[in-house]
Amino acid sequence: MTSKTDSYSVSSPGPETAIEVHGLGFSWRPEQEALNFPDFSLNRGEHLFLHGPSGSGKSTLLSLLAGMLRPGAGSVRILGTDLYQLRAGARDQFRADHIGVIFQQFNLVPYLTTLANVTLPCRLSTHRRESTELTPADEAKGLLRALAIPEDHWQRKVTKLSIGQQQRIAAARALIGAPGLILADEPTSALDTDNRDRFLELLLSLAHRHTTSVLFVSHDRSLAHHFHHQLDLRGTHK
Ligand SMILES: Nc1ncnc2c1ncn2[C@@H]1O[C@H](COP(=O)(O)OP(=O)(O)OP(=O)(O)O)[C@@H](O)[C@H]1O
């Protein structure tokens, strides 16, 4: 039996793999039907579009990939590390170091400025801080500029900004420090078609520049052509 570890090191075997999922199953409650996810893997730098009907388990899968739930069965390997062989504290640190998450509600810190929200991952992770090419503040400014957030908004509290702007700030926060993987859960649901396409193109081109893998969840199948691969979660209830 393997023992749980308090620390981790990212191994990079063969063709570098960002995500490897095997035999993954999860039940929210014992009496509830289990969600059984298909086996899949995603190489470093590739972008995967995840879709499926409401209730098929898209958000649950993202939480499992982020190390925020414990699977009932199977394994999740992120960047060569078996997530659930880590103790909870090491798993949290692994997430801070290597995974950028964009939630449906963005989860920005309401009392911080735009700039402080974007640099937050660098305050929580030495690895992210040391992975920026410039200082965290300068890197954040570059991302905000690329994502078209006007400079006079950078020192404002995020709650003073529009939903579309908050969404782009969440993307900048996920991208800073070039994490190996970004997990994005329906981040474009509040946008009109033009803004949605622009946001997606920016996110994917910035991810491409940093060889960051992206797993992007959406109901909207018309977005699929932006991605290298697609995964359909239809049939996860067994
Ligand atoms: N916190 C929770 N407690 C109990 N059951 C949950 C919880 N979150 C999700 N579920 C159940 O797990 C199943 C999968 O839900 P999940 O939110 O992962 O699906 P989804 O594909 O993301 O749905 P949607 O497209 O509507 O966001 C559903 O049957 C849902 O009711």
The ligand as a Tripos MOL2 file, in Angstrom:
@<TRIPOS>MOLECULE
LIG
   31    33     1     0     0
SMALL
NO_CHARGES

@<TRIPOS>ATOM
      1 N1        -23.0750   19.7240   -3.5570 N.pl3     1 LIG1
      2 C1        -23.8290   18.7130   -4.0240 C.ar      1 LIG1
      3 N2        -24.5050   17.9030   -3.1960 N.ar      1 LIG1
      4 C2        -25.2290   16.8460   -3.6550 C.ar      1 LIG1
      5 N3        -25.3540   16.5500   -4.9580 N.ar      1 LIG1
      6 C3        -24.7050   17.3170   -5.8470 C.ar      1 LIG1
      7 C4        -23.9100   18.4440   -5.4310 C.ar      1 LIG1
      8 N4        -23.3870   19.0340   -6.5370 N.ar      1 LIG1
      9 C5        -23.8450   18.3120   -7.5940 C.ar      1 LIG1
     10 N5        -24.6290   17.2970   -7.1830 N.ar      1 LIG1
     11 C6        -25.2880   16.2940   -8.0500 C.3       1 LIG1
     12 O1        -24.2790   15.6580   -8.8420 O.3       1 LIG1
     13 C7        -24.7330   15.4780  -10.1780 C.3       1 LIG1
     14 C8        -23.7730   16.1900  -11.1180 C.3       1 LIG1
     15 O2        -23.8200   17.6020  -10.8570 O.3       1 LIG1
     16 P1        -22.8400   18.6450  -11.5580 P.3       1 LIG1
     17 O3        -23.1340   19.9960  -10.9890 O.co2     1 LIG1
     18 O4        -21.4650   18.1130  -11.4600 O.co2     1 LIG1
     19 O5        -23.3420   18.5320  -13.0740 O.3       1 LIG1
     20 P2        -23.1050   19.5430  -14.2930 P.3       1 LIG1
     21 O6        -22.9510   18.6830  -15.5010 O.co2     1 LIG1
     22 O7        -21.9940   20.4820  -13.9640 O.co2     1 LIG1
     23 O8        -24.4920   20.3210  -14.3270 O.3       1 LIG1
     24 P3        -24.8220   21.7870  -14.9290 P.3       1 LIG1
     25 O9        -24.5450   21.7060  -16.4020 O.co2     1 LIG1
     26 O10       -26.2850   21.9300  -14.6450 O.co2     1 LIG1
     27 O11       -23.9560   22.7940  -14.2110 O.co2     1 LIG1
     28 C9        -26.1660   16.0260  -10.2320 C.3       1 LIG1
     29 O12       -27.0450   14.9260  -10.0870 O.3       1 LIG1
     30 C10       -26.2220   16.9500   -9.0450 C.3       1 LIG1
     31 O13       -27.5300   17.0190   -8.5230 O.3       1 LIG1
@<TRIPOS>BOND
     1     1     2 1
     2     2     3 ar
     3     2     7 ar
     4     3     4 ar
     5     4     5 ar
     6     5     6 ar
     7     6     7 ar
     8     6    10 ar
     9     7     8 ar
    10     8     9 ar
    11     9    10 ar
    12    10    11 1
    13    11    12 1
    14    11    30 1
    15    12    13 1
    16    13    14 1
    17    13    28 1
    18    14    15 1
    19    15    16 1
    20    16    17 2
    21    16    18 1
    22    16    19 1
    23    19    20 1
    24    20    21 2
    25    20    22 1
    26    20    23 1
    27    23    24 1
    28    24    25 2
    29    24    26 1
    30    24    27 1
    31    28    29 1
    32    28    30 1
    33    30    31 1
@<TRIPOS>SUBSTRUCTURE
     1 LIG1         1 GROUP 0 **** ****
